[in-house]
Amino acid sequence: QTSFITILAVQKTGQMIKKKFKLLQVLIDKCVAHDYDQLREALSMKMYYLSGKQRPDYIRKEIFRITEELVAMNQKVPALQTIAFDWNIPGFIWKSSFYETLTLLERRKYIAFPYEDFDDKLYVDNPASYDGELPYLSLIVKTVVYSKYLEDLQKEEKELLPVSATTNLVTVSKEDSPSKKIVGK
């Protein structure tokens, strides 16, 4: 009898934790959508002002910058490593091993947080404002946003690269092969 009640209590606790992490996922998805849209809009404006020749170089530099930041965040907070690889899976915050990487205190904070009280404006004004109550929230969002953005940049680089490489090939071949006069017999 006692073991059956214990099993039910554990199942109920597990369901409650999963429910809390689903609420966390909704919150993260909302923050990611906002921050990603801002980043993409900024890139679009920059691309508008850059010339065609400047764009590939800028995109390469941006890829390097974002990659450096992602690596630094993952080294600083090992819990982010699970997210770095699983962010594109729906419900990744629960389906990855993120929960298992948290300390007991961090788990309790996520479970105890009143998700309905989350203030979007406070987050927008200062993304790290909730990191005390929701450990690593700003870094989780940043990891997902930067991972999506990096994929976009890599696609854009591929689209720009053939045009750039072809132009360079044509230019190089014209400059490197001087015209020869052929003298007949």
C-alpha positions in Angstrom: 0.0 0.0 0.0 2.7 2.5 1.0 4.9 1.8 -2.1 1.8 2.3 -4.3 1.1 5.7 -2.7 4.8 6.6 -3.0 4.7 5.7 -6.7 1.5 7.9 -7.2 3.2 10.8 -5.4 6.3 10.5 -7.5 4.2 10.4 -10.7 2.2 13.4 -9.6 5.3 15.3 -8.8 6.8 14.4 -12.1 3.7 15.6 -13.9 3.8 18.9 -12.0 7.5 19.4 -12.9 6.8 18.7 -16.5 3.9 21.1 -16.5 6.2 23.8 -15.0 8.8 23.2 -17.7 6.1 23.4 -20.4 5.3 26.9 -19.1 9.0 27.7 -19.1 9.2 26.5 -22.7 6.3 28.9 -23.7 8.1 31.7 -22.0 11.4 30.9 -23.6 9.7 30.6 -27.1 8.1 34.0 -26.6 11.4 35.6 -25.6 13.3 33.9 -28.4 10.8 35.1 -31.0 11.1 38.7 -29.8 14.9 38.7 -29.5 15.4 36.9 -32.8 13.1 39.3 -34.7 15.1 42.2 -33.4 18.4 40.6 -34.4 17.1 39.8 -37.9 15.7 43.3 -38.3 19.1 44.8 -37.4 20.8 42.5 -39.9 18.4 43.5 -42.6 19.1 47.2 -42.0 22.9 46.6 -42.1 22.5 44.7 -45.4 20.6 47.6 -46.8 23.4 50.0 -46.1 26.3 47.7 -47.1 27.4 47.4 -50.7 27.3 44.1 -52.5 31.0 43.7 -52.1 30.9 44.4 -48.3 28.2 41.9 -47.5 30.1 38.6 -47.7 32.9 40.0 -45.6 30.4 41.4 -43.0 28.5 38.1 -42.9 31.8 36.1 -42.3 32.8 38.5 -39.5 29.3 38.2 -38.0 29.5 34.3 -38.2 32.8 34.4 -36.3 31.5 36.8 -33.7 28.3 34.8 -33.0 30.3 31.5 -32.9 32.8 33.0 -30.4 29.9 34.2 -28.2 28.2 30.8 -28.3 31.4 29.0 -27.4 32.1 31.4 -24.5 28.5 30.9 -23.1 28.7 27.1 -23.4 32.1 27.1 -21.6 30.8 29.4 -18.9 27.5 27.5 -18.2 27.7 23.8 -19.0 23.9 23.4 -18.7 23.7 25.4 -22.0 25.5 22.7 -23.9 22.4 20.5 -24.0 20.4 23.4 -25.4 23.0 24.2 -28.0 22.4 20.9 -29.7 18.6 20.4 -29.0 17.2 24.0 -29.4 15.4 23.1 -32.7 13.5 20.2 -31.1 10.0 21.3 -30.1 9.8 21.3 -26.3 13.6 21.2 -26.1 13.8 22.5 -22.5 12.1 19.4 -21.2 13.2 16.9 -23.9 16.9 17.7 -23.6 18.9 16.8 -20.5 18.8 20.4 -19.3 16.8 19.6 -16.2 19.3 16.9 -15.2 22.2 19.4 -15.5 20.6 21.8 -13.0 21.4 21.7 -9.3 18.7 20.9 -6.8 18.4 24.6 -5.9 18.1 25.6 -9.6 15.4 23.0 -10.2 13.4 24.3 -7.2 13.6 27.8 -8.6 12.2 26.8 -11.9 9.4 24.8 -10.3 8.5 27.5 -7.8 8.5 30.4 -10.3 5.0 31.9 -10.9 5.1 32.0 -14.7 1.9 34.0 -15.0 3.7 36.9 -13.3 6.4 37.1 -15.9 6.7 40.8 -17.0 7.6 41.0 -20.7 8.6 44.7 -20.5 11.0 44.0 -17.6 12.6 41.2 -19.7 12.9 43.4 -22.8 14.4 46.2 -20.8 16.9 43.9 -19.1 17.0 40.3 -20.3 19.1 39.2 -17.2 16.5 40.6 -14.8 15.0 37.1 -14.3 18.2 35.1 -14.0 18.1 35.1 -10.2 14.6 33.5 -10.2 15.0 31.5 -13.4 18.7 30.5 -13.6 20.3 31.2 -17.0 17.1 32.3 -18.6 18.8 35.2 -20.5 21.6 32.8 -21.6 19.2 30.1 -22.7 17.3 32.6 -24.8 20.5 34.1 -26.2 21.8 30.6 -27.0 18.7 29.7 -29.0 18.6 33.1 -30.7 22.2 33.0 -31.7 22.0 29.4 -32.9 19.1 30.3 -35.2 20.8 33.5 -36.3 24.0 31.6 -37.0 22.1 29.1 -39.3 20.7 32.1 -41.1 24.1 33.7 -41.6 25.6 30.5 -42.9 22.7 30.2 -45.4 23.2 33.8 -46.5 27.0 33.2 -46.8 26.4 30.2 -49.1 24.0 32.3 -51.2 26.5 35.1 -51.5 29.6 33.0 -51.9 29.0 31.6 -55.4 28.4 35.1 -56.8 31.5 36.4 -55.0 33.7 33.5 -56.0 32.5 33.6 -59.7 33.3 37.3 -59.8 36.7 36.8 -58.4 37.5 34.0 -60.8 36.5 36.0 -63.8 38.5 39.0 -62.5 41.6 36.9 -61.7 41.5 35.0 -65.0 41.4 38.3 -67.0 44.2 39.9 -65.0 46.5 36.9 -64.9 46.4 35.9 -68.6 47.7 38.7 -70.7 46.6 38.7 -74.3 49.0 36.9 -76.7 49.6 37.7 -80.3 49.6 34.7 -82.5 51.8 35.0 -85.5 50.9 32.8 -88.4 53.4 30.8 -90.6 
